[in-house]
Amino acid sequence: MADKKAMQALARKAGGPGKAKGPDWAQGLRQLYDSVVDEPLPENFTRLLDELDKGDNG
């Protein structure tokens, strides 16, 4: 029963179930994730992947 009350309190703090925006920190976390995903692979990592691929074929 205490867990249910805690979850309800968290939902109220986050704006409740009908809030479309979500928690304030979610947008910042989403931007951080997107910036990491958009980063190019370092050249030495790309070379390593190429070498590993060649090892699988022969």
Secondary structure, 3 states (H helix, E strand, C coil): CHHHHHHHHHHHHCCCCCCCCCCHHHHHHHHHHHHHHHCCCCHHHHHHHHHHHHHHHC
